[in-house]
Amino acid sequence: MGAPKSGSTAMYEFLKQHPDIFMAEPKEIGFFCTDRIRESDRFHSKKKHFPYRTQSKYLSLFRDWKDEKVAGEGTTAYLHSKEAAQNIHNFNPNAKIIIMIREPVDYIHSLYHQFKGGKVETESFERSLEKEKSWKKGEQLPPKIAFPAQLFYTELATFSTSIQRYFRTFGRSQVKVILFDEFNRDNRKTFSEVTKFIGVDNTFTPAFKKINYRHKIQYRPLKNIAEHPLVWKFWKAVLPQKAYKAIKRKLYKFIKIPVKHQKIKPSLKERLMKKFKPEVKRLSELLDRDLVTQWNYDKITTPNPKSQSSRSESHEK
């Protein structure tokens, strides 16, 4: 699980290649984030998303699990869900939790571009951030989102509370937090650490390749058909596994066009970094790592609350 655009799709694809690991398909099942499911149903006034809602449907995704030592799945929405951690623990208290996160500003900018490429977002990045308050009130929400909280950018970039929830529920020994920049820099090293954490052969090397590159979608009706679970269920039943995977890869390569995203304006980036610096400090303490320096927040000065309070008191006098 983890923040979208933080390497979870690549990790999922690499884990699928491991002979000791069975990964359920599709990615983003969402069975355990029951609060997000209710939020989605309220927003759309019907059951439009999250097709795997019953335990029998969820378990059906694992029916091909045979000789692999462990099985897993990947759903980014579990990280910020307030109910997923306990639901997962109730299902399997021995579960190993892998959380992937990213430097907050880079994360929300990348997430924005994902929605922009998917025609969910139509505004500029800065304008979208300004509209977040309205979205939280339920105003002017784009209809294509699965649930409203998907667009609460600055709220989604606060990882420490969600990670702490998993630490409390499972204990630190069952939770591994991965930083996107380190994973991106050295896939091999991070993958070895993850497989060791899971308890399978950590000498296995998958075919590392760029998985979830920045893109925009062409032929959207074709994408909608391609992502329908019944479509892939049919093809998986009638095609050999290799042919099924090859067709799926070629289809997504056809409908995804790589794009270059514009950089954030320096003034906006600095303003956002000032906003997120307290969160980065909390995260550093929680993970016992100096992320303030690693993510260059040490160069960002933030107002001292005490001095602000003193100025306010002086003004009142």
TIBAFI-584256 format. One record per residue (C-alpha): residue number from 0; residue in three letters; x, z, y. Coordinates in steps of 0.5 Angstrom, whole numbers, padded with zeros to 4 digits, always signed. Layout:
# residues N
  pos  code      X      Z      Y
  NUM   ala      X      Z      Y
...
END
This chain:
# residues 317
  pos  code      X      Z      Y
    0   met  +0000  +0000  +0000
    1   gly  +0002  +0000  +0007
    2   ala  +0001  -0003  +0014
    3   pro  +0000  -0011  +0014
    4   lys  +0005  -0015  +0016
    5   ser  +0010  -0010  +0013
    6   gly  +0013  -0014  +0007
    7   ser  +0007  -0011  +0002
    8   thr  +0006  -0018  +0000
    9   ala  +0013  -0020  -0002
   10   met  +0014  -0013  -0006
   11   tyr  +0007  -0015  -0010
   12   glu  +0010  -0022  -0012
   13   phe  +0017  -0019  -0014
   14   leu  +0014  -0013  -0018
   15   lys  +0009  -0018  -0021
   16   gln  +0015  -0022  -0024
   17   his  +0018  -0015  -0027
   18   pro  +0017  -0016  -0035
   19   asp  +0015  -0008  -0035
   20   ile  +0010  -0008  -0030
   21   phe  +0003  -0011  -0030
   22   met  +0000  -0012  -0023
   23   ala  -0007  -0013  -0022
   24   glu  -0010  -0020  -0018
   25   pro  -0012  -0021  -0013
   26   lys  -0008  -0017  -0008
   27   glu  -0012  -0013  -0003
   28   ile  -0017  -0010  -0008
   29   gly  -0020  -0004  -0004
   30   phe  -0023  +0000  -0009
   31   phe  -0021  +0007  -0007
   32   cys  -0022  +0006  +0001
   33   thr  -0029  +0008  +0000
   34   asp  -0029  +0010  +0008
   35   arg  -0027  +0002  +0010
   36   ile  -0032  +0000  +0005
   37   arg  -0038  +0003  +0008
   38   glu  -0035  +0001  +0015
   39   ser  -0035  -0006  +0013
   40   asp  -0042  -0006  +0010
   41   arg  -0045  -0002  +0017
   42   phe  -0041  -0008  +0021
   43   his  -0044  -0014  +0017
   44   ser  -0051  -0010  +0015
   45   lys  -0049  -0013  +0008
   46   lys  -0044  -0012  +0002
   47   lys  -0040  -0018  +0005
   48   his  -0033  -0016  +0003
   49   phe  -0030  -0011  -0002
   50   pro  -0033  -0014  -0009
   51   tyr  -0029  -0009  -0013
   52   arg  -0034  -0003  -0012
   53   thr  -0035  +0000  -0019
   54   gln  -0030  +0003  -0024
   55   ser  -0032  -0002  -0029
   56   lys  -0031  -0008  -0024
   57   tyr  -0024  -0005  -0022
   58   leu  -0022  -0004  -0029
   59   ser  -0023  -0011  -0031
   60   leu  -0018  -0013  -0027
   61   phe  -0013  -0010  -0032
   62   arg  -0016  -0013  -0038
   63   asp  -0010  -0017  -0039
   64   trp  -0005  -0011  -0039
   65   lys  -0001  -0011  -0045
   66   asp  +0006  -0009  -0047
   67   glu  +0008  -0007  -0040
   68   lys  +0010  +0000  -0039
   69   val  +0006  +0001  -0032
   70   ala  +0001  -0003  -0028
   71   gly  -0001  -0003  -0021
   72   glu  -0004  -0006  -0015
   73   gly  -0003  -0007  -0008
   74   thr  -0008  -0006  -0002
   75   thr  -0006  -0005  +0005
   76   ala  -0012  -0001  +0007
   77   tyr  -0011  +0005  +0003
   78   leu  -0005  +0007  +0008
   79   his  -0010  +0009  +0014
   80   ser  -0016  +0010  +0009
   81   lys  -0018  +0018  +0010
   82   glu  -0021  +0018  +0003
   83   ala  -0017  +0013  -0001
   84   ala  -0011  +0018  -0002
   85   gln  -0016  +0023  -0006
   86   asn  -0020  +0018  -0009
   87   ile  -0013  +0015  -0012
   88   his  -0011  +0022  -0014
   89   asn  -0018  +0023  -0018
   90   phe  -0017  +0017  -0022
   91   asn  -0010  +0018  -0023
   92   pro  -0006  +0024  -0021
   93   asn  +0001  +0022  -0023
   94   ala  +0000  +0015  -0019
   95   lys  +0007  +0013  -0016
   96   ile  +0005  +0011  -0009
   97   ile  +0009  +0006  -0005
   98   ile  +0008  +0006  +0003
   99   met  +0011  +0000  +0007
  100   ile  +0011  +0001  +0014
  101   arg  +0015  -0003  +0020
  102   glu  +0017  -0001  +0027
  103   pro  +0010  +0000  +0031
  104   val  +0011  -0006  +0037
  105   asp  +0014  -0011  +0032
  106   tyr  +0008  -0009  +0027
  107   ile  +0002  -0010  +0032
  108   his  +0005  -0016  +0035
  109   ser  +0006  -0019  +0028
  110   leu  -0001  -0017  +0026
  111   tyr  -0004  -0020  +0032
  112   his  -0001  -0027  +0030
  113   gln  -0004  -0026  +0023
  114   phe  -0011  -0025  +0026
  115   lys  -0010  -0031  +0031
  116   gly  -0008  -0036  +0026
  117   gly  -0014  -0034  +0022
  118   lys  -0018  -0035  +0028
  119   val  -0020  -0028  +0029
  120   glu  -0017  -0027  +0035
  121   thr  -0018  -0032  +0041
  122   glu  -0015  -0027  +0047
  123   ser  -0008  -0026  +0049
  124   phe  -0004  -0021  +0046
  125   glu  -0004  -0017  +0052
  126   arg  -0012  -0018  +0053
  127   ser  -0013  -0016  +0046
  128   leu  -0010  -0009  +0047
  129   glu  -0014  -0008  +0053
  130   lys  -0020  -0009  +0049
  131   glu  -0018  -0004  +0044
  132   lys  -0022  +0001  +0047
  133   ser  -0029  -0003  +0047
  134   trp  -0028  -0005  +0040
  135   lys  -0027  +0002  +0038
  136   lys  -0034  +0003  +0042
  137   gly  -0037  -0003  +0037
  138   glu  -0037  -0008  +0043
  139   gln  -0035  -0015  +0043
  140   leu  -0032  -0014  +0036
  141   pro  -0030  -0021  +0033
  142   pro  -0035  -0023  +0027
  143   lys  -0030  -0025  +0022
  144   ile  -0026  -0018  +0021
  145   ala  -0028  -0015  +0015
  146   phe  -0029  -0008  +0018
  147   pro  -0028  -0006  +0026
  148   ala  -0022  -0001  +0025
  149   gln  -0017  -0008  +0023
  150   leu  -0017  -0009  +0030
  151   phe  -0015  -0002  +0033
  152   tyr  -0008  -0004  +0034
  153   thr  -0005  +0002  +0037
  154   glu  -0009  +0007  +0032
  155   leu  -0006  +0003  +0026
  156   ala  +0001  +0003  +0029
  157   thr  +0001  +0011  +0028
  158   phe  +0004  +0012  +0021
  159   ser  +0006  +0019  +0021
  160   thr  -0001  +0022  +0020
  161   ser  -0003  +0017  +0014
  162   ile  +0004  +0018  +0010
  163   gln  +0003  +0026  +0011
  164   arg  -0004  +0025  +0008
  165   tyr  +0000  +0022  +0002
  166   phe  +0005  +0027  +0002
  167   arg  +0000  +0033  +0001
  168   thr  -0004  +0030  -0004
  169   phe  +0001  +0027  -0009
  170   gly  +0008  +0031  -0007
  171   arg  +0014  +0028  -0004
  172   ser  +0017  +0026  -0011
  173   gln  +0011  +0021  -0012
  174   val  +0011  +0017  -0005
  175   lys  +0016  +0012  -0003
  176   val  +0016  +0010  +0004
  177   ile  +0020  +0003  +0005
  178   leu  +0022  +0001  +0012
  179   phe  +0020  -0007  +0013
  180   asp  +0027  -0008  +0017
  181   glu  +0031  -0005  +0011
  182   phe  +0027  -0009  +0006
  183   asn  +0028  -0015  +0010
  184   arg  +0035  -0015  +0010
  185   asp  +0036  -0013  +0003
  186   asn  +0031  -0015  -0002
  187   arg  +0035  -0014  -0008
  188   lys  +0037  -0006  -0006
  189   thr  +0030  -0004  -0004
  190   phe  +0027  -0007  -0010
  191   ser  +0032  -0004  -0015
  192   glu  +0030  +0003  -0011
  193   val  +0023  +0002  -0012
  194   thr  +0024  +0000  -0020
  195   lys  +0028  +0006  -0021
  196   phe  +0022  +0010  -0017
  197   ile  +0017  +0007  -0021
  198   gly  +0021  +0009  -0028
  199   val  +0022  +0002  -0030
  200   asp  +0029  -0002  -0031
  201   asn  +0032  -0003  -0024
  202   thr  +0037  -0008  -0026
  203   phe  +0032  -0013  -0027
  204   thr  +0032  -0019  -0021
  205   pro  +0026  -0023  -0019
  206   ala  +0026  -0029  -0016
  207   phe  +0027  -0027  -0008
  208   lys  +0024  -0032  -0003
  209   lys  +0020  -0031  +0003
  210   ile  +0013  -0030  +0001
  211   asn  +0008  -0028  +0007
  212   tyr  +0012  -0032  +0013
  213   arg  +0008  -0033  +0020
  214   his  +0003  -0039  +0019
  215   lys  -0003  -0041  +0021
  216   ile  -0009  -0044  +0017
  217   gln  -0011  -0051  +0016
  218   tyr  -0017  -0053  +0012
  219   arg  -0021  -0047  +0013
  220   pro  -0027  -0048  +0008
  221   leu  -0021  -0050  +0003
  222   lys  -0018  -0043  +0004
  223   asn  -0025  -0040  +0004
  224   ile  -0026  -0043  -0003
  225   ala  -0019  -0041  -0005
  226   glu  -0020  -0034  -0004
  227   his  -0027  -0033  -0007
  228   pro  -0026  -0029  -0013
  229   leu  -0030  -0032  -0018
  230   val  -0026  -0039  -0017
  231   trp  -0020  -0036  -0019
  232   lys  -0023  -0032  -0025
  233   phe  -0026  -0039  -0027
  234   trp  -0019  -0042  -0027
  235   lys  -0015  -0036  -0030
  236   ala  -0020  -0037  -0036
  237   val  -0019  -0044  -0037
  238   leu  -0012  -0046  -0035
  239   pro  -0005  -0043  -0038
  240   gln  -0002  -0038  -0034
  241   lys  +0004  -0042  -0031
  242   ala  -0001  -0048  -0029
  243   tyr  -0005  -0043  -0026
  244   lys  +0000  -0039  -0022
  245   ala  +0003  -0046  -0020
  246   ile  -0004  -0049  -0017
  247   lys  -0005  -0043  -0013
  248   arg  +0002  -0043  -0010
  249   lys  +0001  -0050  -0008
  250   leu  -0005  -0049  -0006
  251   tyr  -0003  -0044  -0001
  252   lys  +0003  -0048  +0001
  253   phe  -0002  -0054  +0003
  254   ile  -0007  -0049  +0007
  255   lys  -0001  -0045  +0011
  256   ile  +0003  -0048  +0016
  257   pro  +0009  -0045  +0019
  258   val  +0009  -0043  +0026
  259   lys  +0013  -0040  +0031
  260   his  +0010  -0034  +0035
  261   gln  +0012  -0033  +0042
  262   lys  +0016  -0026  +0044
  263   ile  +0013  -0020  +0047
  264   lys  +0014  -0020  +0055
  265   pro  +0019  -0015  +0056
  266   ser  +0015  -0011  +0061
  267   leu  +0010  -0010  +0056
  268   lys  +0014  -0009  +0050
  269   glu  +0017  -0003  +0054
  270   arg  +0011  +0000  +0056
  271   leu  +0009  +0000  +0048
  272   met  +0015  +0003  +0046
  273   lys  +0014  +0008  +0051
  274   lys  +0007  +0009  +0048
  275   phe  +0010  +0010  +0041
  276   lys  +0016  +0014  +0042
  277   pro  +0012  +0020  +0041
  278   glu  +0010  +0017  +0034
  279   val  +0017  +0015  +0032
  280   lys  +0020  +0022  +0033
  281   arg  +0014  +0025  +0029
  282   leu  +0016  +0019  +0024
  283   ser  +0023  +0021  +0024
  284   glu  +0022  +0028  +0023
  285   leu  +0017  +0027  +0017
  286   leu  +0022  +0022  +0014
  287   asp  +0028  +0026  +0016
  288   arg  +0031  +0019  +0019
  289   asp  +0033  +0018  +0026
  290   leu  +0028  +0012  +0027
  291   val  +0029  +0013  +0034
  292   thr  +0036  +0010  +0034
  293   gln  +0035  +0005  +0029
  294   trp  +0029  +0002  +0032
  295   asn  +0032  +0003  +0039
  296   tyr  +0027  +0008  +0042
  297   asp  +0033  +0012  +0044
  298   lys  +0034  +0007  +0050
  299   ile  +0027  +0008  +0052
  300   thr  +0025  +0014  +0057
  301   thr  +0018  +0017  +0057
  302   pro  +0016  +0022  +0062
  303   asn  +0017  +0029  +0061
  304   pro  +0010  +0033  +0060
  305   lys  +0013  +0039  +0063
  306   ser  +0015  +0036  +0069
  307   gln  +0008  +0032  +0070
  308   ser  +0005  +0038  +0069
  309   ser  +0009  +0042  +0075
  310   arg  +0008  +0036  +0080
  311   ser  +0000  +0036  +0078
  312   glu  +0000  +0044  +0080
  313   ser  +0004  +0043  +0086
  314   his  +0000  +0037  +0088
  315   glu  -0006  +0042  +0087
  316   lys  -0003  +0047  +0091
END
